[in-house]
């Protein structure tokens, strides 16, 4: 609902500049209205415009003033009445392989008064640094200018990246390229491990318990990511398996 307009002081020409006059047009109109007359206040280099309508465009032009009169107008600057979108969470990884990571995200709950115009997705090089580049290329056509987009397959990674952890974030844009960064997702470029070559074996039994032995999956079959844990499931006798450890 408000906008703070700033300008740069004009150097004196023949006579000192004594002040400035600001004019505004609404919604692409060529009809400009004087909204600030500071012709005798050269120290003021900004003006707060209030009572604006969200998502509406406003155009401004400025003139300088001295004792000989008013200058010609500056070039026109156009802005939309938008606030910054609200924060939104990190994307989530929906599928991962050793060559691609597919992510999904939810839009900011508050768009700041202007509709989301599109997104950009960035990742780091997988080396723990905070140097981010846009995927899968600069101004990626698969994601830019698509306000309803909520998922993307990332396929461009540096060579020999299998198993590395990548940091991924989404940037939401509204009009005038007002932007907000999501939280950061950390995810390895890796597939799920292959199925164990051998099933569990029974090492010993008693009337109340079984001792089960598992075979470690070899590193070559771990999908380029270290095995973090194993899950043991048991059939209830009717092909219904449940986790028991």
Order of alpha helices (4+ residues) and beta strands (2+ residues): beta-beta-beta-beta-beta-beta-beta-beta-beta-beta-beta-beta-beta-beta-beta-beta-beta-beta-beta
